[in-house]
Amino acid sequence: MSIEDISQAQFLFHLMAMMKNKRVIIPTKREGWHKLFYELKQKEREGRPSFLDKLWFDWDGPYPTSPWLSEALDRCAITHYVVSPELREIAFSEDNMNVYLEKQQCFSPRLREYLDYASEEAKKFLQAG
């Protein structure tokens, strides 16, 4: 898979797998996620997935929000993964993490590098709030 053909949802799930692998808490709180994806959209960087060009944000609140991201996080927390008993984090399972990390071995080097960059950025935005 390359930066041209990864979907928004695939990117989100692969990002969560990398975060889990780096022992970063995957929060359910939305503000940090929206700020992270807004920052990723704004920054021109080698390997940036093309879906970020089409991602749009609403500025009617105190921070930019993406309707797609809100919906994707809901699907992730409810359908595919277990939410912790305190409802503070998405408890991405070890099995799910390993499946996604194994798939990443087939990704282009540029996409793997960008996912690594995004997971480091995620620490800044998601651990802050």
C-alpha distance (Angstrom), angle and dihedral (degrees) to the residues before:
residue distance angle dihedral
M1 . . .
S2 3.78 . .
I3 3.78 139.5 .
E4 3.79 89.5 -94.2
D5 3.78 97.9 57.5
I6 3.81 107.8 32.5
S7 3.79 110.6 111.4
Q8 3.78 125.4 -135.7
A9 3.80 92.2 -108.4
Q10 3.80 93.7 47.2
F11 3.78 90.2 50.4
L12 3.81 92.0 49.8
F13 3.82 93.5 49.7
H14 3.81 93.0 45.4
L15 3.80 89.7 48.1
M16 3.80 90.2 52.6
A17 3.81 90.4 50.2
M18 3.80 90.5 53.2
M19 3.79 90.8 47.9
K20 3.80 91.5 50.1
N21 3.80 89.7 49.0
K22 3.83 89.5 52.5
R23 3.81 89.6 48.0
V24 3.80 93.2 -114.9
I25 3.80 114.9 152.4
I26 3.81 111.7 -114.3
P27 3.82 102.0 -142.2
T28 3.78 127.1 -152.3
K29 3.82 90.8 -148.2
R30 3.80 106.4 108.6
E31 3.79 105.4 -152.5
G32 3.80 96.0 76.6
W33 3.82 92.6 46.9
H34 3.80 92.1 53.1
K35 3.80 92.3 46.6
L36 3.82 90.5 48.2
F37 3.81 94.7 52.1
Y38 3.81 91.3 42.8
E39 3.81 89.0 54.3
L40 3.82 92.0 46.5
K41 3.81 89.5 51.4
Q42 3.81 92.7 49.8
K43 3.80 98.2 46.9
E44 3.77 118.0 81.5
R45 3.77 106.2 -144.9
E46 3.80 136.3 156.9
G47 3.80 110.4 -91.0
R48 3.81 95.7 20.3
P49 3.84 108.2 159.6
S50 3.78 114.6 -113.1
F51 3.84 94.1 -128.9
L52 3.82 87.9 73.1
D53 3.82 88.9 69.4
K54 3.82 90.1 63.1
L55 3.81 97.5 41.1
W56 3.80 110.5 108.9
F57 3.78 132.1 -163.6
D58 3.78 133.7 -151.1
W59 3.80 115.5 -136.6
D60 3.83 98.3 -165.2
G61 3.80 92.5 111.0
P62 3.79 138.4 48.6
Y63 3.81 91.8 -76.4
P64 3.81 135.3 19.4
T65 3.79 115.4 -83.0
S66 3.77 130.8 -165.7
P67 3.81 115.4 -149.4
W68 3.81 89.4 -153.5
L69 3.81 92.1 53.9
S70 3.81 92.8 49.0
E71 3.78 90.1 52.1
A72 3.82 93.3 45.1
L73 3.80 92.4 51.0
D74 3.81 89.9 50.1
R75 3.80 91.1 51.5
C76 3.77 91.5 46.3
A77 3.79 95.3 49.9
I78 3.80 96.4 41.4
T79 3.79 107.5 32.1
H80 3.78 109.3 28.5
Y81 3.76 109.1 22.1
V82 3.76 141.5 35.7
V83 3.77 120.5 -109.5
S84 3.81 116.0 -138.9
P85 3.83 116.7 -103.0
E86 3.82 90.0 -106.6
L87 3.84 89.6 52.8
R88 3.81 89.1 -129.8
E89 3.78 99.9 113.9
I90 3.76 143.1 26.8
A91 3.78 104.6 -115.5
F92 3.80 97.5 -143.8
S93 3.81 102.8 -166.0
E94 3.80 124.2 -122.1
D95 3.81 89.3 -120.3
N96 3.81 92.5 54.0
M97 3.78 90.6 45.3
N98 3.80 92.2 52.5
V99 3.81 93.0 48.7
Y100 3.81 91.7 52.8
L101 3.81 93.9 43.3
E102 3.80 90.3 51.1
K103 3.82 90.9 51.3
Q104 3.80 89.7 51.7
Q105 3.79 89.5 66.3
C106 3.83 86.7 74.7
F107 3.82 93.5 50.9
S108 3.77 121.9 106.4
P109 3.82 113.8 -96.1
R110 3.82 90.3 -114.3
L111 3.80 92.1 55.1
R112 3.81 92.7 47.3
E113 3.81 89.8 50.1
Y114 3.79 91.7 49.2
L115 3.81 92.0 49.3
D116 3.79 89.0 51.5
Y117 3.81 90.0 49.9
A118 3.83 91.0 47.9
S119 3.81 91.6 50.2
E120 3.82 89.8 53.4
E121 3.82 90.3 48.6
A122 3.81 88.8 48.5
K123 3.80 89.9 61.6
K124 3.81 89.6 59.9
F125 3.79 96.2 47.8
L126 3.79 102.5 33.9
Q127 3.79 99.9 41.6
A128 3.80 93.3 47.1
G129 3.76 97.1 69.5
